[in-house]
Amino acid sequence: MTGETDFEQAWVDKLCSGVQAVAGEDVSRDVMEGSSTLSTGTPRQEVIDWTRRSVEKLMSAVDEADARAVL
């Protein structure tokens, strides 16, 4: 192990924790669907597309104040 942090995984973990804290496990499972495939090596466009879909899911599941708290 080199000690380097995989930025994508760290961000995904933080997002997941925030969604769970604000919206619960069921919403978190839906919002985070597909996140296990993301890594530093994932093509940028794939990360962008996943993020867009996840934020849209979050915005559909909670009010704007809660979404802002998560993000």
Secondary structure, 3 states (H helix, E strand, C coil): CCCCCCHHHHHHHHHHHHHHHHHCHHHHHHHCCCHHHCCCCCCHHHHHHHHHHHHHHHHHHCCHHHHHHHC
